């Protein structure tokens, strides 16, 4: 049983777009008399999720009880951000009856659970339960995240993120740490997709987990709050892909930088990046280039075979008109020579 003297904390995990904010908004609006506090860490939508939740603040969850952590992935900034925030919430008067934590979609749950052993808080809070949200269609299709491009952009934007973990492994860790799985957006998924998603979850789960179908974040708070799981004392039953001596400090992705000469046209460079994504399984390309006859620098942002580009500023006087492109792929897929052969035009002898 949970120590009644401790403030219960529910950790809500799941990829960007899986419905975490919608769920928490529903819980705020149906508090059933609990005084709530919320920590928001969805880094990909900094300033958005927090404002959405604050817009539905009520006396049982006032705006000052909703805190947004905008300095990066919570599992990588535990000491800097999470611990002080928990301490601040515990100092509120009145003290919250329950704390909800919306993690970043890329957060690995287990390091966060370990933080609850921090001396300043372990006697005052307990992890009531871990709720994993999974988009039914995305899981059934093997994408895991509903919008992989947004997740990739989130990863690249977060300088604090100290792990480059494949989405399948992040999903596996989220399920392994969970006490309950909420299968979201079920109204958009066909029956066979729902069945396939449940099969994937069952395969990832280290033990039997309840899976609840949810639409628009509507679920009775009595089902997911008050679990009394004391998850911080149950870590051995929550295996992770990162339970090693080098826990949470690995590189499954690799980055290379390619210099490119002036390109014949913006369209030529875009076509090369699109070909690279297909031929070399490249995940991300970003950087800038020079285009013949153009006084301005060309910025490019590629996610898979989708490439955006725009001219951002004039080349400075004396600045060398050479482009630099950052290319990101899974470690085993990086082949610098092959990448250069696609991106760098052949020099034709005259």
Order of alpha helices (4+ residues) and beta strands (2+ residues): beta-alpha-beta-alpha-beta-alpha-beta-alpha-beta-alpha-alpha-alpha-beta-alpha-beta-alpha-beta-alpha-beta-beta-beta-beta-alpha
